Amino acid sequence: MDILFDRKSCRNYKSDDIPQDDLDYILHAGMSSPSAYNTRHWSFIVIKNKEIHKKIMQIHSASQMLANAPLAIVVCADLEKQYKNYWQQDCAASTENILLAATAKGYGSVWCGVAPIEDRVKGFRELLNIPENIMPFSLIVIGRSAEDKPAKQRWEPSKIKYEIWR
Ligand SMILES: Cc1cc2nc3c(=O)[nH]c(=O)nc-3n(C[C@H](O)[C@H](O)[C@H](O)COP(=O)(O)O)c2cc1C
């Protein structure tokens, strides 16, 4: 499971397309995460269109890495089907699975937050024709990395407590 430790946010991409097999693998991973009461109420908008990418970059100021990337995925929650308001946790688990699957296939990726930032949610709804019962949760940018950054070492024993908080 080295991919867990190899994953890192990538903010510089090559424009090479992602073959459909790899994209399906990555989306399958997004559908394979845990969800409260197994609701699996997520859906995914795959966006390759560069005109839409440009508009996303206007809505979401921290998504400029999309300029050269081939593809973005918006993870969405169905608010009517979700169980007891756990949609954020479910979509976060799905988002992380997508990042890990992209890493496993040798791609760079980055999670860009959408919900609960209201102007981003509104902007994504308008741009992507997302209805009110569907919540755009995250934007994931994926592609071949143009960076050569080493994986970060983040083992921090001081973060761990055993048995009780101390
Ligand atoms: C909820 C959330 C929102 C994020 N939003 C953005 C974003 O809008 N733009 C961006 O470049 N990175 C974003 N990130 C990525 C974080 O900046 C990154 O994960 C963090 O700096 C740790 O670096 P690493 O992913 O390389 O380990 C987001 C991460 C999370 C979990």
The ligand as an SDF file (V2000), in Angstrom:
LIG
                    3D

 31 33  0  0  0  0  0  0  0  0999 V2000
  -11.0840   19.8220    1.7740 C   0  0  0  0  0  0  0  0  0  0  0  0
   -9.8280   20.1430    0.9920 C   0  0  0  0  0  0  0  0  0  0  0  0
   -9.8320   21.2350    0.1500 C   0  0  0  0  0  0  0  0  0  0  0  0
   -8.7010   21.5220   -0.6190 C   0  0  0  0  0  0  0  0  0  0  0  0
   -8.7580   22.5570   -1.5210 N   0  0  0  0  0  0  0  0  0  0  0  0
   -7.6820   22.7960   -2.3060 C   0  0  0  0  0  0  0  0  0  0  0  0
   -7.7600   23.7960   -3.3190 C   0  0  0  0  0  0  0  0  0  0  0  0
   -8.7870   24.4320   -3.5150 O   0  0  0  0  0  0  0  0  0  0  0  0
   -6.6740   23.9940   -4.1040 N   0  0  0  0  0  0  0  0  0  0  0  0
   -5.5060   23.2960   -3.9240 C   0  0  0  0  0  0  0  0  0  0  0  0
   -4.5500   23.5470   -4.6590 O   0  0  0  0  0  0  0  0  0  0  0  0
   -5.4020   22.3350   -2.9710 N   0  0  0  0  0  0  0  0  0  0  0  0
   -6.4640   22.0670   -2.1670 C   0  0  0  0  0  0  0  0  0  0  0  0
   -6.4080   21.0500   -1.2450 N   0  0  0  0  0  0  0  0  0  0  0  0
   -5.1690   20.2580   -1.1240 C   0  0  0  0  0  0  0  0  0  0  0  0
   -4.3880   20.6110    0.1440 C   0  0  0  0  0  0  0  0  0  0  0  0
   -3.8190   21.8990    0.0160 O   0  0  0  0  0  0  0  0  0  0  0  0
   -3.2920   19.5400    0.3540 C   0  0  0  0  0  0  0  0  0  0  0  0
   -3.8970   18.2770    0.5090 O   0  0  0  0  0  0  0  0  0  0  0  0
   -2.4340   19.8420    1.5880 C   0  0  0  0  0  0  0  0  0  0  0  0
   -1.6620   21.0040    1.3770 O   0  0  0  0  0  0  0  0  0  0  0  0
   -1.4900   18.6870    1.8960 C   0  0  0  0  0  0  0  0  0  0  0  0
   -0.6230   18.4350    0.8040 O   0  0  0  0  0  0  0  0  0  0  0  0
   -0.6150   17.0280    0.0520 P   0  0  0  0  0  0  0  0  0  0  0  0
   -1.9750   16.7750   -0.5340 O   0  0  0  0  0  0  0  0  0  0  0  0
    0.4410   17.1620   -1.0000 O   0  0  0  0  0  0  0  0  0  0  0  0
   -0.2690   15.9570    1.0480 O   0  0  0  0  0  0  0  0  0  0  0  0
   -7.5210   20.7330   -0.4820 C   0  0  0  0  0  0  0  0  0  0  0  0
   -7.5330   19.6330    0.3820 C   0  0  0  0  0  0  0  0  0  0  0  0
   -8.6790   19.3200    1.0860 C   0  0  0  0  0  0  0  0  0  0  0  0
   -8.6950   18.0870    1.9630 C   0  0  0  0  0  0  0  0  0  0  0  0
  1  2  1  0
  2  3  1  0
  2 30  2  0
  3  4  2  0
  4  5  1  0
  4 28  1  0
  5  6  2  0
  6  7  1  0
  6 13  1  0
  7  8  2  0
  7  9  1  0
  9 10  1  0
 10 11  2  0
 10 12  1  0
 12 13  2  0
 13 14  1  0
 14 15  1  0
 14 28  1  0
 15 16  1  0
 16 17  1  0
 16 18  1  0
 18 19  1  0
 18 20  1  0
 20 21  1  0
 20 22  1  0
 22 23  1  0
 23 24  1  0
 24 25  2  0
 24 26  1  0
 24 27  1  0
 28 29  2  0
 29 30  1  0
 30 31  1  0
M  END
$$$$
